[in-house]
Every structure is written in structure tokens, then in C-alpha cells.
Amino acid sequence: MEPRAGVSKQDIREQIWGYMESQNLADFPRPVHHRIPNFKGASHAAEQLPRLQAFKTARTIKVNPDAPQKSARFFVLESKKTLLVPTPRLRTGLFNKITPPPGATKDILRKCATSQGVRNYSVPIGLDSRVLVDLVVVGSVAVSEKGWRIGKGEGYADLEYAMMVSMGAVSKETPVVTIVHDCQVVDIPEELVEEHDITVDYILTPTRVIATGCKRPKPMGITWFKISLEMMEKIPILRSLRAREQQAGKDVTLQGEHQHLPEPGCQQTVPLSVGRRPPDTPGPETNSMEAAPGCPPGEGAPLAADVYVGNLPRDARVSDLKRALRELGSVPLRLTWQGPRRRAFLHYPDSAAAQQAVSCLQGLRLGTDTLRVALARQQRDK
């Protein structure tokens, strides 16, 4: 099956999706339209992965969370390699590290490789983790033998790769593999391939292993002028990366944004870990002294630089909140934890930093609960 002349990326997507459905090549979940399509024979295609030399030498492998890569995730775990899976739509960070329970059987490992297992057996990996990814496995809607790739059109795989470049997790030598049905291997006009598109080095199908020999450079980082304000709102970790790159002097002008205007964002206020006090700041991380409702403990009234975080899950730990704050680049000078009361207070150096943190943390979730975040003074007034 070859695309018509003069087609767009969306034309090729629709052609692949329609063909897979009409020929009953698709597998659950169906219909496959607007998805990375799962297909019959996906597990057989994934069996080619452990035979690649790039897999054998890799220690840390990133595999996308879509259904057709479930077996690939299992093989990574079975081989006792580190498995990283991007968070769905990058809503809560970039990676989750899958950590099977000690002595896990093959059945347990298979469960860990499912979407439910990814949720139950994972820990978030933050921007400061200094992780190095040796092999990247992505899903595709269509791919060419030259290594050109088309995803489902939302750009998450391209963005994940660009973010990994920005945080130093991958280099231009890091191989990229995709696992697809044979019908998804088509000719893709080179003029459709854009600067931010990730290319692939190996294509695995139920019948073939294709080494593309692709020489086209992979993305060198995040192409900020392709990022919309809406995407920045949806993906908090982008705000942290943008703040870092802006601090490094890079052009981080967004799509539709005028260059050289003051940059909004959520910058890390101080280079301290959450809960670590500066030398001249006394007091424990958790203060048992009572305060007025909505006030940080030990103070008669909240300061303008204090942020209230409420609706914490009953089983939440202070480490969960610390991790989330690090990932979002919103680290306070000090954190006061009141877990039994399902709240915490974040202490920032000034009111501007506190207000910036409030903006950044809106919509933050721990587990299934969306946290309430406000300036502590405003929370008391309510």
C-alpha cells in the first residue's frame, strides 16, 4: 500500500487507519483512528527487539506507553534492564521508571508492562535525575524504509525526544526503534518531514527487521516557536525546561509570542531541594505548633511568600510532594508538612516567587486527587 502523490501527513494517517480496519489487521483498542494503532502480530514483531545489538548493550530503555509496545516493555523488564515509560500526554512529568516487585515472576512482569502496571509499579523520574537513555522505542502510524516517521498527529513522541535532548538524556547517537505492522511501512515524501520530527533507525515488523541507515539529523532540542501557550499550560514540565533554557540564554520564544517580551513561566526560585533549609533558617520541616486556619504553623498570620497546598491524598507522603515540586521547577526554601490535615505550606523567598509557584502548580495532581493551591493569605481569607 503506497500513498498517493501530493498527500499530506494526515492523508497518510487516514489511509493507514482505514486500511488496518478494513482488512481486520487492527487489534484492541478499536477503532484505531487517531491512535498509535495496535495490530495483530504486535507481540511477534516485538520479539525482534531483544535480538538487536542496540538492545543487548542498552541498560536504560525508553518505551512509549501505547498498546502495540506492551511486549517490548515486557522484554525490557525480563532482560532486567531499566524501563522508562513517558507519562500519558506528559501531564505529570516526563518519565515513569517501572519498578517490579522483588522476585517478580513473568506473569507479574507482563502485568507491569500493561498500562495498569505502569500506573501501579512506577516512580516518577524528575529533570534532575541525570538519567541516560541508551535506546528509544516509539510507536508510529506510518514509517518509511528511509526512517521517516509519522505519528498520530499530536506531536508527543517528537516532543518527548526533544525534551530528552534538552535534559541530556539522549544524544544524536542514541538509536530509535519503532514497532509496526508491515502495512504501516510506506513511502513518505521527504518534503513532509519537518525539523522537529524524530526519525527512526530500526523498524520491526512481524516479518522484517529494517535498518534504515537514516542520516537525517534528529531534533537537537525543543523547537520553542512550535510550542503553543496552550501546550505550555497542559504540560507543566515544559515550563520548567523553558525556564532552564531561558536562564542559559537560549531563545525560548513561543508560537505567536513576541520576542524579547518578559517571559512568563515557572522558574525554580532557589537551588535547594524541597525541605532543605538555608543555613540561617531555623525550624523543622514539620512544625507541630498550631496556627490560625490557613496559616503556616508557628505564625499568627501567613506571609505573602507562603503558598497553601490542600486536598493532599490521605496516603500521600512528603516525598511525593517534593518530587512533584522538583519536576515542576517550583522548589521552595522550606516545606511545612501537615499530612494528617491533608495540607502543606511552601515558603518562598518573596511574594513574586510565591505567586509564580501558585500559577505553576495549578492543576497539580498527586495520585487521582487534584490539589488546591493558593497563596496562604488568600486561603485564610476564604
Contacts in CASP RR format, 6 or more apart in sequence:
PFRMAT RR
TARGET T0000
AUTHOR 0000-0000-0000
METHOD contacts of the structure
MODEL  1
MEPRAGVSKQDIREQIWGYMESQNLADFPRPVHHRIPNFKGASHAAEQLP
RLQAFKTARTIKVNPDAPQKSARFFVLESKKTLLVPTPRLRTGLFNKITP
PPGATKDILRKCATSQGVRNYSVPIGLDSRVLVDLVVVGSVAVSEKGWRI
GKGEGYADLEYAMMVSMGAVSKETPVVTIVHDCQVVDIPEELVEEHDITV
DYILTPTRVIATGCKRPKPMGITWFKISLEMMEKIPILRSLRAREQQAGK
DVTLQGEHQHLPEPGCQQTVPLSVGRRPPDTPGPETNSMEAAPGCPPGEG
APLAADVYVGNLPRDARVSDLKRALRELGSVPLRLTWQGPRRRAFLHYPD
SAAAQQAVSCLQGLRLGTDTLRVALARQQRDK
1 15 0 8 1.000
1 16 0 8 1.000
1 19 0 8 1.000
1 183 0 8 1.000
1 186 0 8 1.000
2 186 0 8 1.000
2 187 0 8 1.000
3 11 0 8 1.000
3 12 0 8 1.000
3 15 0 8 1.000
3 186 0 8 1.000
3 187 0 8 1.000
3 188 0 8 1.000
4 11 0 8 1.000
6 189 0 8 1.000
7 15 0 8 1.000
7 189 0 8 1.000
8 192 0 8 1.000
9 150 0 8 1.000
9 153 0 8 1.000
9 192 0 8 1.000
10 153 0 8 1.000
12 141 0 8 1.000
12 142 0 8 1.000
12 150 0 8 1.000
12 186 0 8 1.000
12 188 0 8 1.000
12 192 0 8 1.000
13 141 0 8 1.000
13 142 0 8 1.000
13 150 0 8 1.000
13 151 0 8 1.000
13 152 0 8 1.000
13 153 0 8 1.000
14 33 0 8 1.000
16 37 0 8 1.000
16 141 0 8 1.000
16 142 0 8 1.000
16 183 0 8 1.000
16 184 0 8 1.000
16 186 0 8 1.000
17 31 0 8 1.000
17 32 0 8 1.000
17 33 0 8 1.000
17 34 0 8 1.000
17 37 0 8 1.000
17 141 0 8 1.000
18 33 0 8 1.000
19 25 0 8 1.000
19 183 0 8 1.000
20 26 0 8 1.000
20 32 0 8 1.000
20 37 0 8 1.000
20 39 0 8 1.000
20 181 0 8 1.000
20 183 0 8 1.000
20 184 0 8 1.000
21 30 0 8 1.000
21 31 0 8 1.000
21 32 0 8 1.000
21 33 0 8 1.000
23 183 0 8 1.000
24 40 0 8 1.000
25 39 0 8 1.000
25 40 0 8 1.000
25 181 0 8 1.000
25 183 0 8 1.000
26 32 0 8 1.000
26 37 0 8 1.000
26 38 0 8 1.000
26 39 0 8 1.000
26 40 0 8 1.000
27 38 0 8 1.000
27 39 0 8 1.000
27 40 0 8 1.000
27 41 0 8 1.000
27 42 0 8 1.000
27 67 0 8 1.000
27 68 0 8 1.000
28 38 0 8 1.000
28 67 0 8 1.000
29 35 0 8 1.000
29 38 0 8 1.000
29 67 0 8 1.000
32 38 0 8 1.000
32 39 0 8 1.000
34 152 0 8 1.000
35 66 0 8 1.000
35 152 0 8 1.000
36 64 0 8 1.000
36 66 0 8 1.000
36 67 0 8 1.000
36 68 0 8 1.000
36 139 0 8 1.000
36 140 0 8 1.000
36 141 0 8 1.000
36 151 0 8 1.000
36 152 0 8 1.000
37 68 0 8 1.000
37 141 0 8 1.000
37 181 0 8 1.000
37 184 0 8 1.000
38 66 0 8 1.000
38 67 0 8 1.000
38 68 0 8 1.000
39 68 0 8 1.000
39 180 0 8 1.000
39 181 0 8 1.000
39 184 0 8 1.000
40 181 0 8 1.000
41 181 0 8 1.000
41 206 0 8 1.000
42 67 0 8 1.000
42 68 0 8 1.000
42 69 0 8 1.000
42 70 0 8 1.000
42 71 0 8 1.000
42 179 0 8 1.000
42 181 0 8 1.000
43 70 0 8 1.000
43 71 0 8 1.000
44 206 0 8 1.000
45 68 0 8 1.000
45 179 0 8 1.000
45 180 0 8 1.000
45 181 0 8 1.000
45 204 0 8 1.000
45 205 0 8 1.000
45 206 0 8 1.000
46 69 0 8 1.000
46 70 0 8 1.000
46 71 0 8 1.000
46 72 0 8 1.000
46 74 0 8 1.000
46 75 0 8 1.000
46 179 0 8 1.000
46 204 0 8 1.000
47 71 0 8 1.000
47 75 0 8 1.000
48 204 0 8 1.000
48 209 0 8 1.000
49 55 0 8 1.000
49 72 0 8 1.000
49 75 0 8 1.000
49 137 0 8 1.000
49 177 0 8 1.000
49 179 0 8 1.000
49 204 0 8 1.000
50 56 0 8 1.000
50 75 0 8 1.000
50 79 0 8 1.000
51 209 0 8 1.000
52 177 0 8 1.000
52 202 0 8 1.000
52 209 0 8 1.000
54 134 0 8 1.000
54 135 0 8 1.000
54 175 0 8 1.000
54 177 0 8 1.000
54 201 0 8 1.000
54 202 0 8 1.000
55 61 0 8 1.000
55 75 0 8 1.000
55 79 0 8 1.000
55 135 0 8 1.000
57 134 0 8 1.000
58 81 0 8 1.000
58 134 0 8 1.000
58 135 0 8 1.000
59 81 0 8 1.000
59 82 0 8 1.000
59 134 0 8 1.000
60 81 0 8 1.000
60 82 0 8 1.000
60 84 0 8 1.000
60 131 0 8 1.000
60 132 0 8 1.000
60 133 0 8 1.000
60 134 0 8 1.000
60 135 0 8 1.000
61 76 0 8 1.000
61 81 0 8 1.000
61 82 0 8 1.000
61 83 0 8 1.000
61 84 0 8 1.000
61 133 0 8 1.000
61 134 0 8 1.000
61 135 0 8 1.000
61 136 0 8 1.000
61 137 0 8 1.000
62 84 0 8 1.000
62 85 0 8 1.000
62 86 0 8 1.000
62 95 0 8 1.000
62 133 0 8 1.000
62 135 0 8 1.000
62 136 0 8 1.000
62 137 0 8 1.000
62 160 0 8 1.000
62 164 0 8 1.000
63 69 0 8 1.000
63 72 0 8 1.000
63 73 0 8 1.000
63 76 0 8 1.000
63 83 0 8 1.000
63 84 0 8 1.000
63 85 0 8 1.000
63 137 0 8 1.000
64 85 0 8 1.000
64 86 0 8 1.000
64 137 0 8 1.000
64 138 0 8 1.000
64 139 0 8 1.000
64 157 0 8 1.000
64 160 0 8 1.000
65 85 0 8 1.000
65 86 0 8 1.000
65 88 0 8 1.000
65 115 0 8 1.000
65 118 0 8 1.000
66 139 0 8 1.000
67 115 0 8 1.000
68 139 0 8 1.000
68 179 0 8 1.000
68 180 0 8 1.000
69 137 0 8 1.000
69 139 0 8 1.000
69 179 0 8 1.000
70 113 0 8 1.000
70 114 0 8 1.000
71 113 0 8 1.000
72 137 0 8 1.000
72 179 0 8 1.000
73 83 0 8 1.000
73 85 0 8 1.000
73 98 0 8 1.000
73 112 0 8 1.000
73 113 0 8 1.000
73 118 0 8 1.000
74 109 0 8 1.000
74 110 0 8 1.000
74 112 0 8 1.000
74 113 0 8 1.000
76 82 0 8 1.000
76 83 0 8 1.000
77 83 0 8 1.000
77 98 0 8 1.000
77 100 0 8 1.000
77 104 0 8 1.000
77 109 0 8 1.000
77 112 0 8 1.000
77 113 0 8 1.000
78 106 0 8 1.000
78 109 0 8 1.000
82 97 0 8 1.000
83 97 0 8 1.000
83 98 0 8 1.000
84 95 0 8 1.000
84 96 0 8 1.000
84 97 0 8 1.000
84 98 0 8 1.000
84 125 0 8 1.000
84 131 0 8 1.000
84 133 0 8 1.000
85 95 0 8 1.000
85 96 0 8 1.000
85 98 0 8 1.000
85 118 0 8 1.000
85 122 0 8 1.000
86 94 0 8 1.000
86 95 0 8 1.000
86 96 0 8 1.000
86 156 0 8 1.000
86 160 0 8 1.000
87 93 0 8 1.000
87 94 0 8 1.000
87 95 0 8 1.000
87 96 0 8 1.000
87 124 0 8 1.000
89 154 0 8 1.000
89 156 0 8 1.000
89 234 0 8 1.000
89 235 0 8 1.000
90 156 0 8 1.000
90 159 0 8 1.000
90 160 0 8 1.000
90 163 0 8 1.000
90 234 0 8 1.000
90 235 0 8 1.000
90 237 0 8 1.000
90 238 0 8 1.000
91 234 0 8 1.000
91 235 0 8 1.000
91 236 0 8 1.000
91 365 0 8 1.000
92 124 0 8 1.000
92 236 0 8 1.000
92 324 0 8 1.000
92 327 0 8 1.000
92 365 0 8 1.000
93 124 0 8 1.000
93 126 0 8 1.000
93 235 0 8 1.000
93 236 0 8 1.000
93 237 0 8 1.000
93 327 0 8 1.000
94 125 0 8 1.000
94 126 0 8 1.000
94 127 0 8 1.000
94 160 0 8 1.000
94 163 0 8 1.000
94 164 0 8 1.000
94 167 0 8 1.000
94 237 0 8 1.000
94 327 0 8 1.000
95 124 0 8 1.000
95 125 0 8 1.000
95 126 0 8 1.000
95 131 0 8 1.000
96 118 0 8 1.000
96 122 0 8 1.000
96 123 0 8 1.000
96 124 0 8 1.000
96 125 0 8 1.000
97 122 0 8 1.000
97 123 0 8 1.000
97 124 0 8 1.000
97 125 0 8 1.000
98 112 0 8 1.000
98 113 0 8 1.000
98 117 0 8 1.000
98 118 0 8 1.000
98 121 0 8 1.000
98 122 0 8 1.000
99 121 0 8 1.000
99 122 0 8 1.000
99 123 0 8 1.000
100 108 0 8 1.000
100 109 0 8 1.000
100 112 0 8 1.000
100 121 0 8 1.000
101 108 0 8 1.000
101 121 0 8 1.000
104 112 0 8 1.000
111 117 0 8 1.000
112 118 0 8 1.000
112 120 0 8 1.000
112 121 0 8 1.000
124 323 0 8 1.000
124 324 0 8 1.000
124 327 0 8 1.000
125 131 0 8 1.000
126 323 0 8 1.000
126 326 0 8 1.000
126 327 0 8 1.000
127 167 0 8 1.000
127 237 0 8 1.000
127 240 0 8 1.000
127 241 0 8 1.000
127 244 0 8 1.000
127 326 0 8 1.000
127 327 0 8 1.000
127 329 0 8 1.000
128 326 0 8 1.000
131 167 0 8 1.000
131 169 0 8 1.000
132 168 0 8 1.000
132 169 0 8 1.000
133 164 0 8 1.000
133 169 0 8 1.000
133 170 0 8 1.000
133 174 0 8 1.000
134 174 0 8 1.000
135 174 0 8 1.000
135 175 0 8 1.000
135 177 0 8 1.000
136 161 0 8 1.000
136 164 0 8 1.000
136 170 0 8 1.000
136 174 0 8 1.000
136 175 0 8 1.000
136 176 0 8 1.000
136 177 0 8 1.000
137 176 0 8 1.000
137 177 0 8 1.000
137 178 0 8 1.000
137 179 0 8 1.000
138 149 0 8 1.000
138 157 0 8 1.000
138 161 0 8 1.000
138 176 0 8 1.000
138 177 0 8 1.000
138 178 0 8 1.000
138 198 0 8 1.000
138 200 0 8 1.000
139 151 0 8 1.000
139 157 0 8 1.000
139 178 0 8 1.000
139 179 0 8 1.000
139 180 0 8 1.000
140 149 0 8 1.000
140 150 0 8 1.000
140 151 0 8 1.000
140 178 0 8 1.000
140 180 0 8 1.000
140 184 0 8 1.000
140 200 0 8 1.000
141 150 0 8 1.000
141 151 0 8 1.000
141 152 0 8 1.000
141 153 0 8 1.000
141 184 0 8 1.000
142 149 0 8 1.000
142 150 0 8 1.000
142 151 0 8 1.000
142 180 0 8 1.000
142 184 0 8 1.000
142 185 0 8 1.000
142 186 0 8 1.000
142 188 0 8 1.000
143 149 0 8 1.000
143 150 0 8 1.000
143 178 0 8 1.000
143 180 0 8 1.000
143 184 0 8 1.000
143 185 0 8 1.000
143 186 0 8 1.000
143 188 0 8 1.000
143 200 0 8 1.000
143 203 0 8 1.000
144 185 0 8 1.000
144 186 0 8 1.000
144 187 0 8 1.000
144 188 0 8 1.000
144 212 0 8 1.000
145 185 0 8 1.000
145 203 0 8 1.000
145 210 0 8 1.000
145 212 0 8 1.000
146 188 0 8 1.000
146 190 0 8 1.000
146 212 0 8 1.000
146 214 0 8 1.000
147 199 0 8 1.000
147 200 0 8 1.000
147 201 0 8 1.000
147 203 0 8 1.000
147 212 0 8 1.000
147 213 0 8 1.000
147 214 0 8 1.000
147 216 0 8 1.000
148 188 0 8 1.000
148 190 0 8 1.000
148 192 0 8 1.000
148 193 0 8 1.000
148 197 0 8 1.000
148 199 0 8 1.000
148 214 0 8 1.000
148 216 0 8 1.000
149 157 0 8 1.000
149 178 0 8 1.000
149 188 0 8 1.000
149 197 0 8 1.000
149 198 0 8 1.000
149 199 0 8 1.000
149 200 0 8 1.000
150 188 0 8 1.000
150 192 0 8 1.000
151 157 0 8 1.000
157 198 0 8 1.000
158 196 0 8 1.000
158 197 0 8 1.000
158 198 0 8 1.000
158 219 0 8 1.000
159 222 0 8 1.000
159 235 0 8 1.000
161 170 0 8 1.000
161 176 0 8 1.000
161 198 0 8 1.000
161 218 0 8 1.000
161 219 0 8 1.000
162 196 0 8 1.000
162 219 0 8 1.000
162 221 0 8 1.000
162 222 0 8 1.000
162 223 0 8 1.000
163 221 0 8 1.000
163 222 0 8 1.000
163 237 0 8 1.000
163 238 0 8 1.000
163 241 0 8 1.000
164 170 0 8 1.000
165 171 0 8 1.000
165 218 0 8 1.000
165 219 0 8 1.000
165 220 0 8 1.000
165 221 0 8 1.000
165 222 0 8 1.000
166 221 0 8 1.000
166 222 0 8 1.000
166 241 0 8 1.000
166 244 0 8 1.000
166 245 0 8 1.000
167 241 0 8 1.000
172 217 0 8 1.000
172 218 0 8 1.000
172 220 0 8 1.000
175 201 0 8 1.000
175 202 0 8 1.000
176 198 0 8 1.000
176 199 0 8 1.000
176 200 0 8 1.000
176 201 0 8 1.000
176 202 0 8 1.000
176 218 0 8 1.000
177 200 0 8 1.000
177 201 0 8 1.000
177 202 0 8 1.000
177 203 0 8 1.000
177 204 0 8 1.000
178 200 0 8 1.000
178 202 0 8 1.000
178 203 0 8 1.000
178 204 0 8 1.000
179 204 0 8 1.000
179 205 0 8 1.000
180 203 0 8 1.000
180 204 0 8 1.000
180 205 0 8 1.000
181 205 0 8 1.000
181 206 0 8 1.000
182 205 0 8 1.000
182 206 0 8 1.000
182 207 0 8 1.000
182 208 0 8 1.000
184 205 0 8 1.000
185 203 0 8 1.000
185 205 0 8 1.000
185 208 0 8 1.000
185 210 0 8 1.000
193 199 0 8 1.000
193 216 0 8 1.000
195 219 0 8 1.000
195 223 0 8 1.000
196 219 0 8 1.000
196 223 0 8 1.000
196 226 0 8 1.000
197 219 0 8 1.000
198 218 0 8 1.000
198 219 0 8 1.000
199 212 0 8 1.000
199 214 0 8 1.000
199 216 0 8 1.000
199 218 0 8 1.000
200 212 0 8 1.000
200 214 0 8 1.000
201 211 0 8 1.000
201 212 0 8 1.000
201 213 0 8 1.000
201 214 0 8 1.000
202 209 0 8 1.000
202 210 0 8 1.000
202 211 0 8 1.000
202 212 0 8 1.000
203 209 0 8 1.000
203 210 0 8 1.000
203 212 0 8 1.000
204 210 0 8 1.000
222 238 0 8 1.000
222 241 0 8 1.000
222 242 0 8 1.000
222 245 0 8 1.000
224 242 0 8 1.000
224 245 0 8 1.000
224 251 0 8 1.000
224 252 0 8 1.000
224 253 0 8 1.000
224 254 0 8 1.000
225 253 0 8 1.000
225 254 0 8 1.000
225 255 0 8 1.000
225 256 0 8 1.000
226 255 0 8 1.000
227 238 0 8 1.000
227 254 0 8 1.000
227 255 0 8 1.000
228 254 0 8 1.000
228 255 0 8 1.000
228 256 0 8 1.000
229 254 0 8 1.000
229 255 0 8 1.000
229 256 0 8 1.000
229 257 0 8 1.000
231 238 0 8 1.000
232 238 0 8 1.000
232 239 0 8 1.000
232 242 0 8 1.000
232 254 0 8 1.000
232 265 0 8 1.000
236 266 0 8 1.000
236 327 0 8 1.000
236 328 0 8 1.000
236 360 0 8 1.000
236 364 0 8 1.000
237 327 0 8 1.000
237 328 0 8 1.000
239 265 0 8 1.000
239 266 0 8 1.000
239 328 0 8 1.000
239 329 0 8 1.000
239 360 0 8 1.000
240 266 0 8 1.000
240 268 0 8 1.000
240 327 0 8 1.000
240 328 0 8 1.000
240 329 0 8 1.000
240 330 0 8 1.000
242 252 0 8 1.000
242 263 0 8 1.000
242 265 0 8 1.000
243 265 0 8 1.000
243 266 0 8 1.000
243 267 0 8 1.000
243 268 0 8 1.000
243 329 0 8 1.000
244 268 0 8 1.000
245 252 0 8 1.000
246 252 0 8 1.000
246 263 0 8 1.000
246 267 0 8 1.000
247 267 0 8 1.000
251 259 0 8 1.000
252 263 0 8 1.000
253 259 0 8 1.000
264 359 0 8 1.000
265 356 0 8 1.000
265 359 0 8 1.000
265 360 0 8 1.000
266 328 0 8 1.000
266 329 0 8 1.000
266 330 0 8 1.000
266 356 0 8 1.000
266 357 0 8 1.000
266 359 0 8 1.000
266 360 0 8 1.000
266 361 0 8 1.000
267 329 0 8 1.000
267 356 0 8 1.000
268 329 0 8 1.000
268 330 0 8 1.000
268 331 0 8 1.000
269 330 0 8 1.000
269 331 0 8 1.000
269 332 0 8 1.000
269 333 0 8 1.000
269 348 0 8 1.000
269 349 0 8 1.000
269 353 0 8 1.000
269 356 0 8 1.000
269 357 0 8 1.000
270 278 0 8 1.000
270 331 0 8 1.000
270 332 0 8 1.000
270 333 0 8 1.000
270 349 0 8 1.000
271 331 0 8 1.000
272 278 0 8 1.000
272 331 0 8 1.000
272 333 0 8 1.000
273 322 0 8 1.000
273 326 0 8 1.000
273 331 0 8 1.000
274 321 0 8 1.000
274 322 0 8 1.000
274 325 0 8 1.000
274 326 0 8 1.000
274 331 0 8 1.000
274 332 0 8 1.000
274 335 0 8 1.000
275 285 0 8 1.000
275 322 0 8 1.000
275 332 0 8 1.000
275 334 0 8 1.000
275 335 0 8 1.000
277 283 0 8 1.000
277 285 0 8 1.000
277 333 0 8 1.000
277 334 0 8 1.000
278 333 0 8 1.000
281 333 0 8 1.000
281 334 0 8 1.000
285 318 0 8 1.000
285 334 0 8 1.000
285 335 0 8 1.000
285 336 0 8 1.000
285 337 0 8 1.000
286 318 0 8 1.000
286 336 0 8 1.000
286 337 0 8 1.000
286 338 0 8 1.000
287 296 0 8 1.000
287 297 0 8 1.000
287 298 0 8 1.000
287 336 0 8 1.000
288 297 0 8 1.000
289 297 0 8 1.000
289 298 0 8 1.000
290 297 0 8 1.000
290 298 0 8 1.000
291 297 0 8 1.000
291 298 0 8 1.000
291 299 0 8 1.000
291 300 0 8 1.000
292 300 0 8 1.000
292 301 0 8 1.000
292 380 0 8 1.000
293 380 0 8 1.000
294 302 0 8 1.000
294 308 0 8 1.000
294 343 0 8 1.000
294 376 0 8 1.000
294 379 0 8 1.000
294 380 0 8 1.000
295 301 0 8 1.000
295 302 0 8 1.000
295 376 0 8 1.000
295 380 0 8 1.000
296 302 0 8 1.000
296 303 0 8 1.000
296 306 0 8 1.000
296 336 0 8 1.000
296 345 0 8 1.000
296 347 0 8 1.000
296 376 0 8 1.000
297 336 0 8 1.000
297 338 0 8 1.000
297 345 0 8 1.000
301 377 0 8 1.000
301 380 0 8 1.000
302 308 0 8 1.000
302 345 0 8 1.000
302 375 0 8 1.000
302 376 0 8 1.000
302 377 0 8 1.000
302 379 0 8 1.000
302 380 0 8 1.000
303 347 0 8 1.000
303 376 0 8 1.000
303 377 0 8 1.000
304 350 0 8 1.000
304 351 0 8 1.000
304 354 0 8 1.000
304 375 0 8 1.000
304 377 0 8 1.000
305 347 0 8 1.000
305 348 0 8 1.000
305 349 0 8 1.000
305 350 0 8 1.000
305 351 0 8 1.000
305 353 0 8 1.000
305 354 0 8 1.000
306 345 0 8 1.000
306 346 0 8 1.000
306 347 0 8 1.000
306 348 0 8 1.000
306 354 0 8 1.000
306 375 0 8 1.000
306 376 0 8 1.000
306 377 0 8 1.000
307 332 0 8 1.000
307 345 0 8 1.000
307 346 0 8 1.000
307 347 0 8 1.000
307 348 0 8 1.000
307 354 0 8 1.000
307 357 0 8 1.000
307 358 0 8 1.000
307 361 0 8 1.000
307 373 0 8 1.000
307 374 0 8 1.000
307 375 0 8 1.000
307 376 0 8 1.000
308 343 0 8 1.000
308 345 0 8 1.000
308 372 0 8 1.000
308 373 0 8 1.000
308 374 0 8 1.000
308 375 0 8 1.000
308 376 0 8 1.000
308 378 0 8 1.000
308 379 0 8 1.000
309 321 0 8 1.000
309 343 0 8 1.000
309 344 0 8 1.000
309 345 0 8 1.000
309 346 0 8 1.000
309 361 0 8 1.000
309 371 0 8 1.000
309 372 0 8 1.000
309 373 0 8 1.000
310 342 0 8 1.000
310 343 0 8 1.000
310 344 0 8 1.000
310 371 0 8 1.000
310 372 0 8 1.000
310 373 0 8 1.000
311 342 0 8 1.000
311 343 0 8 1.000
311 369 0 8 1.000
311 370 0 8 1.000
311 371 0 8 1.000
311 372 0 8 1.000
312 321 0 8 1.000
312 339 0 8 1.000
312 342 0 8 1.000
312 343 0 8 1.000
312 344 0 8 1.000
312 366 0 8 1.000
312 369 0 8 1.000
312 371 0 8 1.000
313 342 0 8 1.000
313 366 0 8 1.000
313 367 0 8 1.000
313 368 0 8 1.000
313 369 0 8 1.000
314 342 0 8 1.000
316 339 0 8 1.000
316 342 0 8 1.000
316 366 0 8 1.000
318 335 0 8 1.000
318 337 0 8 1.000
318 339 0 8 1.000
318 344 0 8 1.000
320 366 0 8 1.000
321 335 0 8 1.000
321 337 0 8 1.000
321 344 0 8 1.000
321 366 0 8 1.000
322 335 0 8 1.000
324 364 0 8 1.000
324 366 0 8 1.000
325 331 0 8 1.000
325 332 0 8 1.000
325 335 0 8 1.000
325 346 0 8 1.000
325 361 0 8 1.000
328 360 0 8 1.000
328 361 0 8 1.000
328 364 0 8 1.000
329 360 0 8 1.000
330 346 0 8 1.000
330 356 0 8 1.000
330 357 0 8 1.000
330 360 0 8 1.000
330 361 0 8 1.000
332 346 0 8 1.000
332 347 0 8 1.000
332 348 0 8 1.000
332 357 0 8 1.000
333 347 0 8 1.000
333 348 0 8 1.000
333 349 0 8 1.000
334 346 0 8 1.000
334 347 0 8 1.000
335 344 0 8 1.000
335 345 0 8 1.000
335 346 0 8 1.000
335 347 0 8 1.000
336 344 0 8 1.000
336 345 0 8 1.000
336 346 0 8 1.000
336 347 0 8 1.000
337 344 0 8 1.000
338 344 0 8 1.000
338 345 0 8 1.000
345 376 0 8 1.000
346 354 0 8 1.000
346 357 0 8 1.000
348 354 0 8 1.000
348 357 0 8 1.000
354 375 0 8 1.000
355 375 0 8 1.000
357 373 0 8 1.000
358 373 0 8 1.000
358 374 0 8 1.000
358 375 0 8 1.000
361 371 0 8 1.000
361 373 0 8 1.000
362 373 0 8 1.000
363 370 0 8 1.000
363 371 0 8 1.000
363 373 0 8 1.000
364 370 0 8 1.000
364 371 0 8 1.000
364 373 0 8 1.000
365 371 0 8 1.000
374 382 0 8 1.000
END
